[in-house]
Amino acid sequence: MQNGQQPPMPNFSLNDTRDIPCECGNLIFMQGMRFKKVSRLITGEAKDSIIPIEVFLCTQCGKSLQELMPDELKDKKVIE
């Protein structure tokens, strides 16, 4: 947006949204962090780098909310 203007807010209410439940059905999550290390050989830096990744964990079963995970970190399910 030009001149520092904010983009217009979408016109909807929470009644127009849907919940994102955990696989266990729970609707409450807590924030957590996952850390990935990237080798200095890849980055060209003097030391390895740490990348923090925010995750959301179910307060009932502890599983991460897969819908919000980067594709590379999503749990891989084996289809038989």
N, C-alpha and C positions, 0 to 999 in steps of 0.2 A: 504494500500500500504506500502511496506517496504522501509526503508532508506529515509523516508520523501518525497518520490516522489509523485507527483500529478497524479491522474488517467488521462488517455488520454481523451481529449475533444472530444465529439461526432462531427462527420463531417456532419454538415447540415447548411443551411442558414435560415434566417427568412422567405424566400419564401417557405420553407418546413413546416411552422407552420400555425396554424389557430388562429384566435381571440377567446377570451372567452367573449361573451357579457353578459350584465345583462339581466334579464327577459324583461326589457323595451327596449332592443336593444342598449343601450348606451355601449360604449367601454372604457370609462374613469372612473377610480376608485381612491379613496383616502384612505390612511391608517387610521385605527382607532384601539382602544383597547377595549376589553371586559374583565371584571374582574370577576373571580369566587372566592368564599370564601370556604375553606374547614375547617371543624371543628377541633379543637385541639384534640377532642376525637377520631377522625379518624387517625390523623397524630401522636399522642403521644407527640406533642410539647407543650410548655407552653402556646402558644397563637394560635389563628386561623391563617391560612396561606392564602395569597392572590396569585392567579395564574393569571398573565396577558396573554391574548390571542389576538394575532394580527388578525384583520379582515380587509376586504377591502370593502368599501362602494361606491355604485354608485354615481357619482357626479350629476346625473340627478334626480333619484327618491329616493336615500338614502338607498335602500335595500342593505343588505350584499350579497357578491358573495358567493352563497351556495357551489359551486364546491370546494372552498378552505377552507370551514369550517370543523372542526372536526365532525365526524359523530354524536357524542352525542349532538352537538349544532345546527345541521341543522334544519331548519324549517320543522315541520311535516305537510304534506299536507293530508287533509282528502279526501279519495276517496269515492265518493258516487255512 
